[in-house]
Amino acid sequence: MPKLKTKKGAAKRFKITESGKVKKNKAFRGHIMTKKSAKRKRNLRKPDYVSPGEKKSVKQMLPYG
């Protein structure tokens, strides 16, 4: 069987934790930060986790995970 290739776009966006969760960064942090409150910006810094419904498809893109 040939080696499995990693989807490089997914590899840059997702990391798999030791417990098997899929970690990602939150959206809406790229620009136009002046109108967002300090509380909202602080909460956007925290990591987010992929929902259970999408977890399977993300793990397929990352065969090492």
PyMOL Python script that loads the backbone (N, CA, C, O; Angstrom):
from pymol import cmd

cmd.read_pdbstr("""\
ATOM      1  N   MET A   1       0.836  -1.182   0.000  1.00  0.00           N
ATOM      2  CA  MET A   1       0.000   0.000   0.000  1.00  0.00           C
ATOM      3  C   MET A   1       0.885   1.251   0.000  1.00  0.00           C
ATOM      4  O   MET A   1       1.871   1.295   0.735  1.00  0.00           O
ATOM      5  N   PRO A   2       0.555   2.276  -0.811  1.00  0.00           N
ATOM      6  CA  PRO A   2       1.406   3.464  -0.854  1.00  0.00           C
ATOM      7  C   PRO A   2       1.263   4.307   0.416  1.00  0.00           C
ATOM      8  O   PRO A   2       0.319   4.154   1.192  1.00  0.00           O
ATOM      9  N   LYS A   3       2.227   5.190   0.592  1.00  0.00           N
ATOM     10  CA  LYS A   3       2.167   6.108   1.729  1.00  0.00           C
ATOM     11  C   LYS A   3       0.964   7.029   1.572  1.00  0.00           C
ATOM     12  O   LYS A   3       0.566   7.364   0.456  1.00  0.00           O
ATOM     13  N   LEU A   4       0.397   7.431   2.690  1.00  0.00           N
ATOM     14  CA  LEU A   4      -0.720   8.380   2.665  1.00  0.00           C
ATOM     15  C   LEU A   4      -0.163   9.792   2.654  1.00  0.00           C
ATOM     16  O   LEU A   4       0.764  10.108   3.401  1.00  0.00           O
ATOM     17  N   LYS A   5      -0.727  10.637   1.811  1.00  0.00           N
ATOM     18  CA  LYS A   5      -0.275  12.024   1.747  1.00  0.00           C
ATOM     19  C   LYS A   5      -1.141  12.891   2.654  1.00  0.00           C
ATOM     20  O   LYS A   5      -2.355  12.707   2.742  1.00  0.00           O
ATOM     21  N   THR A   6      -0.500  13.826   3.315  1.00  0.00           N
ATOM     22  CA  THR A   6      -1.180  14.783   4.172  1.00  0.00           C
ATOM     23  C   THR A   6      -1.688  15.938   3.322  1.00  0.00           C
ATOM     24  O   THR A   6      -0.981  16.413   2.434  1.00  0.00           O
ATOM     25  N   LYS A   7      -2.917  16.397   3.590  1.00  0.00           N
ATOM     26  CA  LYS A   7      -3.422  17.619   2.961  1.00  0.00           C
ATOM     27  C   LYS A   7      -2.734  18.786   3.652  1.00  0.00           C
ATOM     28  O   LYS A   7      -3.002  19.066   4.820  1.00  0.00           O
ATOM     29  N   LYS A   8      -1.844  19.467   2.930  1.00  0.00           N
ATOM     30  CA  LYS A   8      -0.978  20.466   3.549  1.00  0.00           C
ATOM     31  C   LYS A   8      -1.759  21.659   4.092  1.00  0.00           C
ATOM     32  O   LYS A   8      -1.362  22.251   5.095  1.00  0.00           O
ATOM     33  N   GLY A   9      -2.863  22.017   3.443  1.00  0.00           N
ATOM     34  CA  GLY A   9      -3.692  23.115   3.949  1.00  0.00           C
ATOM     35  C   GLY A   9      -4.264  22.789   5.313  1.00  0.00           C
ATOM     36  O   GLY A   9      -4.335  23.653   6.188  1.00  0.00           O
ATOM     37  N   ALA A  10      -4.674  21.541   5.494  1.00  0.00           N
ATOM     38  CA  ALA A  10      -5.223  21.118   6.783  1.00  0.00           C
ATOM     39  C   ALA A  10      -4.127  21.033   7.833  1.00  0.00           C
ATOM     40  O   ALA A  10      -4.358  21.355   8.998  1.00  0.00           O
ATOM     41  N   ALA A  11      -2.930  20.601   7.428  1.00  0.00           N
ATOM     42  CA  ALA A  11      -1.819  20.469   8.372  1.00  0.00           C
ATOM     43  C   ALA A  11      -1.430  21.826   8.957  1.00  0.00           C
ATOM     44  O   ALA A  11      -0.972  21.907  10.097  1.00  0.00           O
ATOM     45  N   LYS A  12      -1.613  22.893   8.171  1.00  0.00           N
ATOM     46  CA  LYS A  12      -1.276  24.232   8.655  1.00  0.00           C
ATOM     47  C   LYS A  12      -2.345  24.787   9.590  1.00  0.00           C
ATOM     48  O   LYS A  12      -2.068  25.686  10.383  1.00  0.00           O
ATOM     49  N   ARG A  13      -3.554  24.262   9.505  1.00  0.00           N
ATOM     50  CA  ARG A  13      -4.675  24.820  10.267  1.00  0.00           C
ATOM     51  C   ARG A  13      -5.065  24.023  11.500  1.00  0.00           C
ATOM     52  O   ARG A  13      -5.625  24.587  12.440  1.00  0.00           O
ATOM     53  N   PHE A  14      -4.789  22.741  11.521  1.00  0.00           N
ATOM     54  CA  PHE A  14      -5.247  21.884  12.608  1.00  0.00           C
ATOM     55  C   PHE A  14      -4.089  21.149  13.264  1.00  0.00           C
ATOM     56  O   PHE A  14      -3.103  20.804  12.614  1.00  0.00           O
ATOM     57  N   LYS A  15      -4.229  20.915  14.577  1.00  0.00           N
ATOM     58  CA  LYS A  15      -3.290  20.069  15.314  1.00  0.00           C
ATOM     59  C   LYS A  15      -4.126  19.068  16.091  1.00  0.00           C
ATOM     60  O   LYS A  15      -5.215  19.394  16.563  1.00  0.00           O
ATOM     61  N   ILE A  16      -3.618  17.854  16.225  1.00  0.00           N
ATOM     62  CA  ILE A  16      -4.325  16.837  16.992  1.00  0.00           C
ATOM     63  C   ILE A  16      -3.684  16.741  18.364  1.00  0.00           C
ATOM     64  O   ILE A  16      -2.472  16.559  18.480  1.00  0.00           O
ATOM     65  N   THR A  17      -4.507  16.864  19.412  1.00  0.00           N
ATOM     66  CA  THR A  17      -4.001  16.838  20.778  1.00  0.00           C
ATOM     67  C   THR A  17      -3.743  15.390  21.197  1.00  0.00           C
ATOM     68  O   THR A  17      -4.126  14.453  20.498  1.00  0.00           O
ATOM     69  N   GLU A  18      -3.099  15.224  22.330  1.00  0.00           N
ATOM     70  CA  GLU A  18      -2.794  13.875  22.807  1.00  0.00           C
ATOM     71  C   GLU A  18      -4.049  13.091  23.139  1.00  0.00           C
ATOM     72  O   GLU A  18      -4.070  11.865  23.029  1.00  0.00           O
ATOM     73  N   SER A  19      -5.106  13.803  23.549  1.00  0.00           N
ATOM     74  CA  SER A  19      -6.353  13.105  23.880  1.00  0.00           C
ATOM     75  C   SER A  19      -7.184  12.806  22.638  1.00  0.00           C
ATOM     76  O   SER A  19      -8.229  12.163  22.737  1.00  0.00           O
ATOM     77  N   GLY A  20      -6.733  13.265  21.463  1.00  0.00           N
ATOM     78  CA  GLY A  20      -7.429  12.946  20.222  1.00  0.00           C
ATOM     79  C   GLY A  20      -8.344  14.035  19.711  1.00  0.00           C
ATOM     80  O   GLY A  20      -8.970  13.870  18.665  1.00  0.00           O
ATOM     81  N   LYS A  21      -8.438  15.160  20.433  1.00  0.00           N
ATOM     82  CA  LYS A  21      -9.247  16.279  19.953  1.00  0.00           C
ATOM     83  C   LYS A  21      -8.510  16.972  18.812  1.00  0.00           C
ATOM     84  O   LYS A  21      -7.291  16.856  18.689  1.00  0.00           O
ATOM     85  N   VAL A  22      -9.257  17.693  17.980  1.00  0.00           N
ATOM     86  CA  VAL A  22      -8.648  18.440  16.880  1.00  0.00           C
ATOM     87  C   VAL A  22      -8.735  19.921  17.226  1.00  0.00           C
ATOM     88  O   VAL A  22      -9.824  20.480  17.353  1.00  0.00           O
ATOM     89  N   LYS A  23      -7.565  20.547  17.375  1.00  0.00           N
ATOM     90  CA  LYS A  23      -7.474  21.939  17.796  1.00  0.00           C
ATOM     91  C   LYS A  23      -7.328  22.830  16.577  1.00  0.00           C
ATOM     92  O   LYS A  23      -6.658  22.468  15.610  1.00  0.00           O
ATOM     93  N   LYS A  24      -7.971  24.021  16.626  1.00  0.00           N
ATOM     94  CA  LYS A  24      -7.863  24.986  15.530  1.00  0.00           C
ATOM     95  C   LYS A  24      -7.893  26.391  16.108  1.00  0.00           C
ATOM     96  O   LYS A  24      -8.292  26.598  17.254  1.00  0.00           O
ATOM     97  N   ASN A  25      -7.468  27.351  15.301  1.00  0.00           N
ATOM     98  CA  ASN A  25      -7.557  28.739  15.716  1.00  0.00           C
ATOM     99  C   ASN A  25      -8.930  29.285  15.376  1.00  0.00           C
ATOM    100  O   ASN A  25      -9.571  28.818  14.434  1.00  0.00           O
ATOM    101  N   LYS A  26      -9.381  30.264  16.132  1.00  0.00           N
ATOM    102  CA  LYS A  26     -10.685  30.858  15.882  1.00  0.00           C
ATOM    103  C   LYS A  26     -10.625  31.819  14.703  1.00  0.00           C
ATOM    104  O   LYS A  26      -9.576  32.383  14.391  1.00  0.00           O
ATOM    105  N   ALA A  27     -11.764  31.992  14.061  1.00  0.00           N
ATOM    106  CA  ALA A  27     -11.878  32.894  12.927  1.00  0.00           C
ATOM    107  C   ALA A  27     -12.107  34.333  13.411  1.00  0.00           C
ATOM    108  O   ALA A  27     -12.243  34.577  14.610  1.00  0.00           O
ATOM    109  N   PHE A  28     -12.147  35.275  12.472  1.00  0.00           N
ATOM    110  CA  PHE A  28     -12.457  36.696  12.722  1.00  0.00           C
ATOM    111  C   PHE A  28     -11.363  37.416  13.495  1.00  0.00           C
ATOM    112  O   PHE A  28     -11.653  38.305  14.295  1.00  0.00           O
ATOM    113  N   ARG A  29     -10.102  37.040  13.263  1.00  0.00           N
ATOM    114  CA  ARG A  29      -9.001  37.708  13.946  1.00  0.00           C
ATOM    115  C   ARG A  29      -8.019  38.318  12.978  1.00  0.00           C
ATOM    116  O   ARG A  29      -6.960  38.785  13.396  1.00  0.00           O
ATOM    117  N   GLY A  30      -8.331  38.330  11.702  1.00  0.00           N
ATOM    118  CA  GLY A  30      -7.367  38.762  10.704  1.00  0.00           C
ATOM    119  C   GLY A  30      -7.148  40.259  10.645  1.00  0.00           C
ATOM    120  O   GLY A  30      -6.008  40.718  10.578  1.00  0.00           O
ATOM    121  N   HIS A  31      -8.222  41.021  10.670  1.00  0.00           N
ATOM    122  CA  HIS A  31      -8.131  42.473  10.531  1.00  0.00           C
ATOM    123  C   HIS A  31      -9.422  43.082  11.062  1.00  0.00           C
ATOM    124  O   HIS A  31     -10.304  42.371  11.542  1.00  0.00           O
ATOM    125  N   ILE A  32      -9.523  44.429  10.967  1.00  0.00           N
ATOM    126  CA  ILE A  32     -10.661  45.201  11.514  1.00  0.00           C
ATOM    127  C   ILE A  32     -10.852  44.870  13.003  1.00  0.00           C
ATOM    128  O   ILE A  32     -11.942  44.507  13.448  1.00  0.00           O
ATOM    129  N   MET A  33      -9.755  45.009  13.748  1.00  0.00           N
ATOM    130  CA  MET A  33      -9.810  44.679  15.168  1.00  0.00           C
ATOM    131  C   MET A  33     -10.264  45.862  16.027  1.00  0.00           C
ATOM    132  O   MET A  33     -10.589  45.683  17.201  1.00  0.00           O
ATOM    133  N   THR A  34     -10.289  47.067  15.454  1.00  0.00           N
ATOM    134  CA  THR A  34     -10.582  48.250  16.266  1.00  0.00           C
ATOM    135  C   THR A  34     -12.014  48.262  16.770  1.00  0.00           C
ATOM    136  O   THR A  34     -12.279  48.759  17.864  1.00  0.00           O
ATOM    137  N   LYS A  35     -12.944  47.721  15.988  1.00  0.00           N
ATOM    138  CA  LYS A  35     -14.353  47.761  16.415  1.00  0.00           C
ATOM    139  C   LYS A  35     -14.722  46.600  17.339  1.00  0.00           C
ATOM    140  O   LYS A  35     -15.833  46.566  17.868  1.00  0.00           O
ATOM    141  N   LYS A  36     -13.817  45.658  17.539  1.00  0.00           N
ATOM    142  CA  LYS A  36     -14.110  44.519  18.406  1.00  0.00           C
ATOM    143  C   LYS A  36     -13.686  44.845  19.830  1.00  0.00           C
ATOM    144  O   LYS A  36     -12.651  45.471  20.057  1.00  0.00           O
ATOM    145  N   SER A  37     -14.499  44.412  20.784  1.00  0.00           N
ATOM    146  CA  SER A  37     -14.219  44.728  22.181  1.00  0.00           C
ATOM    147  C   SER A  37     -13.001  43.935  22.672  1.00  0.00           C
ATOM    148  O   SER A  37     -12.616  42.922  22.089  1.00  0.00           O
ATOM    149  N   ALA A  38     -12.417  44.429  23.753  1.00  0.00           N
ATOM    150  CA  ALA A  38     -11.243  43.766  24.324  1.00  0.00           C
ATOM    151  C   ALA A  38     -11.595  42.353  24.783  1.00  0.00           C
ATOM    152  O   ALA A  38     -10.790  41.432  24.640  1.00  0.00           O
ATOM    153  N   LYS A  39     -12.781  42.185  25.326  1.00  0.00           N
ATOM    154  CA  LYS A  39     -13.220  40.859  25.781  1.00  0.00           C
ATOM    155  C   LYS A  39     -13.332  39.892  24.599  1.00  0.00           C
ATOM    156  O   LYS A  39     -12.937  38.730  24.690  1.00  0.00           O
ATOM    157  N   ARG A  40     -13.878  40.394  23.496  1.00  0.00           N
ATOM    158  CA  ARG A  40     -14.043  39.541  22.309  1.00  0.00           C
ATOM    159  C   ARG A  40     -12.681  39.151  21.732  1.00  0.00           C
ATOM    160  O   ARG A  40     -12.471  37.998  21.355  1.00  0.00           O
ATOM    161  N   LYS A  41     -11.758  40.111  21.665  1.00  0.00           N
ATOM    162  CA  LYS A  41     -10.420  39.820  21.139  1.00  0.00           C
ATOM    163  C   LYS A  41      -9.666  38.849  22.045  1.00  0.00           C
ATOM    164  O   LYS A  41      -8.937  37.982  21.563  1.00  0.00           O
ATOM    165  N   ARG A  42      -9.841  38.995  23.344  1.00  0.00           N
ATOM    166  CA  ARG A  42      -9.193  38.093  24.312  1.00  0.00           C
ATOM    167  C   ARG A  42      -9.721  36.671  24.137  1.00  0.00           C
ATOM    168  O   ARG A  42      -8.944  35.717  24.183  1.00  0.00           O
ATOM    169  N   ASN A  43     -11.017  36.518  23.939  1.00  0.00           N
ATOM    170  CA  ASN A  43     -11.600  35.196  23.753  1.00  0.00           C
ATOM    171  C   ASN A  43     -11.224  34.588  22.409  1.00  0.00           C
ATOM    172  O   ASN A  43     -11.201  33.364  22.278  1.00  0.00           O
ATOM    173  N   LEU A  44     -10.931  35.406  21.413  1.00  0.00           N
ATOM    174  CA  LEU A  44     -10.503  34.887  20.117  1.00  0.00           C
ATOM    175  C   LEU A  44      -9.087  34.324  20.167  1.00  0.00           C
ATOM    176  O   LEU A  44      -8.698  33.550  19.293  1.00  0.00           O
ATOM    177  N   ARG A  45      -8.308  34.708  21.191  1.00  0.00           N
ATOM    178  CA  ARG A  45      -6.950  34.174  21.326  1.00  0.00           C
ATOM    179  C   ARG A  45      -6.951  32.721  21.777  1.00  0.00           C
ATOM    180  O   ARG A  45      -6.009  31.982  21.489  1.00  0.00           O
ATOM    181  N   LYS A  46      -7.986  32.310  22.473  1.00  0.00           N
ATOM    182  CA  LYS A  46      -8.047  30.943  23.010  1.00  0.00           C
ATOM    183  C   LYS A  46      -8.230  29.941  21.874  1.00  0.00           C
ATOM    184  O   LYS A  46      -8.860  30.262  20.866  1.00  0.00           O
ATOM    185  N   PRO A  47      -7.687  28.732  22.023  1.00  0.00           N
ATOM    186  CA  PRO A  47      -7.876  27.729  20.971  1.00  0.00           C
ATOM    187  C   PRO A  47      -9.321  27.253  20.932  1.00  0.00           C
ATOM    188  O   PRO A  47     -10.054  27.337  21.918  1.00  0.00           O
ATOM    189  N   ASP A  48      -9.709  26.752  19.763  1.00  0.00           N
ATOM    190  CA  ASP A  48     -11.039  26.218  19.570  1.00  0.00           C
ATOM    191  C   ASP A  48     -10.883  24.768  19.150  1.00  0.00           C
ATOM    192  O   ASP A  48      -9.817  24.373  18.678  1.00  0.00           O
ATOM    193  N   TYR A  49     -11.912  23.982  19.312  1.00  0.00           N
ATOM    194  CA  TYR A  49     -11.848  22.571  18.948  1.00  0.00           C
ATOM    195  C   TYR A  49     -12.880  22.272  17.871  1.00  0.00           C
ATOM    196  O   TYR A  49     -13.979  22.828  17.883  1.00  0.00           O
ATOM    197  N   VAL A  50     -12.526  21.398  16.945  1.00  0.00           N
ATOM    198  CA  VAL A  50     -13.406  21.030  15.845  1.00  0.00           C
ATOM    199  C   VAL A  50     -14.573  20.232  16.417  1.00  0.00           C
ATOM    200  O   VAL A  50     -14.392  19.414  17.319  1.00  0.00           O
ATOM    201  N   SER A  51     -15.780  20.475  15.885  1.00  0.00           N
ATOM    202  CA  SER A  51     -16.966  19.779  16.365  1.00  0.00           C
ATOM    203  C   SER A  51     -16.881  18.289  16.039  1.00  0.00           C
ATOM    204  O   SER A  51     -16.194  17.904  15.093  1.00  0.00           O
ATOM    205  N   PRO A  52     -17.569  17.452  16.807  1.00  0.00           N
ATOM    206  CA  PRO A  52     -17.501  16.006  16.561  1.00  0.00           C
ATOM    207  C   PRO A  52     -17.931  15.609  15.146  1.00  0.00           C
ATOM    208  O   PRO A  52     -17.432  14.620  14.608  1.00  0.00           O
ATOM    209  N   GLY A  53     -18.846  16.364  14.539  1.00  0.00           N
ATOM    210  CA  GLY A  53     -19.301  16.041  13.197  1.00  0.00           C
ATOM    211  C   GLY A  53     -18.239  16.227  12.139  1.00  0.00           C
ATOM    212  O   GLY A  53     -18.215  15.495  11.149  1.00  0.00           O
ATOM    213  N   GLU A  54     -17.356  17.198  12.332  1.00  0.00           N
ATOM    214  CA  GLU A  54     -16.305  17.481  11.358  1.00  0.00           C
ATOM    215  C   GLU A  54     -14.988  16.803  11.696  1.00  0.00           C
ATOM    216  O   GLU A  54     -14.066  16.784  10.880  1.00  0.00           O
ATOM    217  N   LYS A  55     -14.899  16.253  12.886  1.00  0.00           N
ATOM    218  CA  LYS A  55     -13.645  15.665  13.358  1.00  0.00           C
ATOM    219  C   LYS A  55     -13.161  14.536  12.446  1.00  0.00           C
ATOM    220  O   LYS A  55     -11.965  14.424  12.174  1.00  0.00           O
ATOM    221  N   LYS A  56     -14.087  13.705  11.978  1.00  0.00           N
ATOM    222  CA  LYS A  56     -13.721  12.566  11.151  1.00  0.00           C
ATOM    223  C   LYS A  56     -13.080  13.011   9.839  1.00  0.00           C
ATOM    224  O   LYS A  56     -12.072  12.446   9.415  1.00  0.00           O
ATOM    225  N   SER A  57     -13.667  14.029   9.193  1.00  0.00           N
ATOM    226  CA  SER A  57     -13.123  14.477   7.906  1.00  0.00           C
ATOM    227  C   SER A  57     -11.774  15.159   8.071  1.00  0.00           C
ATOM    228  O   SER A  57     -10.914  15.039   7.198  1.00  0.00           O
ATOM    229  N   VAL A  58     -11.575  15.867   9.165  1.00  0.00           N
ATOM    230  CA  VAL A  58     -10.284  16.511   9.420  1.00  0.00           C
ATOM    231  C   VAL A  58      -9.214  15.451   9.670  1.00  0.00           C
ATOM    232  O   VAL A  58      -8.094  15.571   9.174  1.00  0.00           O
ATOM    233  N   LYS A  59      -9.551  14.416  10.436  1.00  0.00           N
ATOM    234  CA  LYS A  59      -8.575  13.362  10.723  1.00  0.00           C
ATOM    235  C   LYS A  59      -8.196  12.583   9.472  1.00  0.00           C
ATOM    236  O   LYS A  59      -7.087  12.055   9.389  1.00  0.00           O
ATOM    237  N   GLN A  60      -9.104  12.501   8.493  1.00  0.00           N
ATOM    238  CA  GLN A  60      -8.762  11.843   7.223  1.00  0.00           C
ATOM    239  C   GLN A  60      -7.721  12.649   6.457  1.00  0.00           C
ATOM    240  O   GLN A  60      -6.866  12.086   5.773  1.00  0.00           O
ATOM    241  N   MET A  61      -7.801  13.982   6.579  1.00  0.00           N
ATOM    242  CA  MET A  61      -6.840  14.839   5.881  1.00  0.00           C
ATOM    243  C   MET A  61      -5.469  14.793   6.541  1.00  0.00           C
ATOM    244  O   MET A  61      -4.465  15.130   5.914  1.00  0.00           O
ATOM    245  N   LEU A  62      -5.420  14.373   7.815  1.00  0.00           N
ATOM    246  CA  LEU A  62      -4.176  14.293   8.564  1.00  0.00           C
ATOM    247  C   LEU A  62      -3.935  12.833   8.938  1.00  0.00           C
ATOM    248  O   LEU A  62      -4.266  12.434  10.054  1.00  0.00           O
ATOM    249  N   PRO A  63      -3.378  12.037   8.055  1.00  0.00           N
ATOM    250  CA  PRO A  63      -3.261  10.614   8.318  1.00  0.00           C
ATOM    251  C   PRO A  63      -2.360  10.251   9.491  1.00  0.00           C
ATOM    252  O   PRO A  63      -2.450   9.138  10.009  1.00  0.00           O
ATOM    253  N   TYR A  64      -1.494  11.165   9.920  1.00  0.00           N
ATOM    254  CA  TYR A  64      -0.623  10.874  11.044  1.00  0.00           C
ATOM    255  C   TYR A  64      -1.376  10.968  12.367  1.00  0.00           C
ATOM    256  O   TYR A  64      -0.868  10.512  13.392  1.00  0.00           O
ATOM    257  N   GLY A  65      -2.597  11.559  12.367  1.00  0.00           N
ATOM    258  CA  GLY A  65      -3.301  11.847  13.601  1.00  0.00           C
ATOM    259  C   GLY A  65      -4.237  10.819  14.073  1.00  0.00           C
ATOM    260  O   GLY A  65      -4.871  10.992  15.114  1.00  0.00           O
TER     261      GLY A  65
END
""", "prot")
cmd.dss("prot")
cmd.show_as("cartoon", "prot")
cmd.util.cbc("prot")
cmd.orient("prot")
